[in-house]
Amino acid sequence: MTSFSFATVPVILSAPGATKDLGKELRARFPSLRRVLLVTDQGFLRTGLADAPTASLRSAMFHVEQFADVLADPPEHVIEEALALARQNQTELVIGLGGGSSMDVAKLVAVLTDSPQSLAEIYGIGNVRGTRLPLVQIPTTAGTGSEVTNISIVTTGATSKMGIVAPQLYADMAILDAELTFGLPSAVTAATGIDAMVHAIEAYTSKHKKNPLSDGLARQALSLLSRHLIRACESGHDLAARQAMLLGAMLAGQAFANAPVAAVHALAYPIGGVFHVPHGLSNSLVLPHVLRFNAETCAEQYAELARIVVPHTEGSVAARAEALAVAMQQFAIITGLPRTLQQVGITASDLDLLADEAMKQTRLLGNNPRPVTRDDAYALYKLAL
Ligand SMILES: [Zn+2]
C-alpha cells in the first residue's frame, strides 16, 4: 500500500437546528473570546436565517460584527474590506456563514487579520506564514465542502482566479445545520449537489494522492448525495434530505481536500470565469463528457462508483462506467438544469478561448487520470456544446 497523509478539520458538528445554540456551543469551546466577525452575504441575510444564530451569539456575551458584503467568486477588494472591518473591530473569532464564497473569505480574514503578510503574498501553495484567528465554518449550501478544505479561491482580474492552499486554512470547527439551507431554490440545490458529487468522483480517481481514507469518504459522500439530491430538490423543507446533502458535501470536501479534483473542474473554471456560469452548473455541463473521456483509463473505478449511484447496475466494466455517466446526466435532466453550453450562451466561436484557459489549470489537470491535451480539451467542449 502506498504512503499517504490526511488532514481535516478537528471538530465537526452535524445536527439540524444546531446553530440556534451557536452561542452556547462556541462559548464552551472559546471561553475567553469576545469579539466575533460574522462573514456572510446580503442574499443570505435577507432570508432571515442568520437572525437566530446571531441572537444566540449575543446572548452568550459575544460582541458580533457582521461583514455581509461577500460577492460570489469574491474579488480582492471584498477580502480587503472584510479585513479592514476585522482589524477595526479587533476581531478574535471569525465565523464563515454562507456558501463557498463566504467561507473562503472567512478563511483569509482569519489568516491575514493579525499577519504582516498581504493577500498577494499568500497566493499559491504553502505561502501562509504564522497562525490564524480561531475560525468556525457554517455552510448554507450543500456543495463546495469549503468548510473542511484548506483552499480559498479569489478573483484577481476580469476572468482570472488565484488559489490559496495552506494548512492554516483548515477551520477549528465546522457546523452542519440543514435548517440554514431551507428554501434554497431547486436549481441551486441541484447544481451545488452535482458539484459535490463531482468532488467525490474526482477524488476517487485522483492520480497522485488518492488514498484509503479519501476513497471511503468519496464513496460515502456519493451514496448520500445520489440518494437525496432529487428529494432535496423536490421539497426545499425536507430536513432529513437536506441534512444528508450537507453531510455528503462535507464528506466529499474532506476527500478532495486530500485527493484533489481534476479535469472536470479544469474545464469548468473557464466557463465560470469567462461566462459567469455558476460553479456547480459549469461542472455539470462538462461532466458526462469528461467521464467518458477518462473511462479509457479508469473504467474500473467508475464501475465501482456506478454500483453506489445505480445500485443494480450489471454488465461489463465498460458498461457500468457508462452507466455512471448516464446517471450523472440524468440528475441534470430530472432537476431541469441546462445540459449544453449553448443553453448558457456559449457558441462554437468561444471554444478556442475556453480550451486555452482550461490548459492553464495545470494544478488540476495534473490530477486527472488521463492526460488532457489542448486538442482533447477543445473536443470535450465541442461535445458539450
Ligand atoms: Zn467544485
Boltz pocket constraint, residues with backbone or C-beta under 6 A from the ligand:
constraints:
  - pocket:
      binder: B
      contacts: [[A, 143], [A, 144], [A, 195], [A, 196], [A, 199], [A, 265], [A, 279], [A, 283]]
      max_distance: 6.0
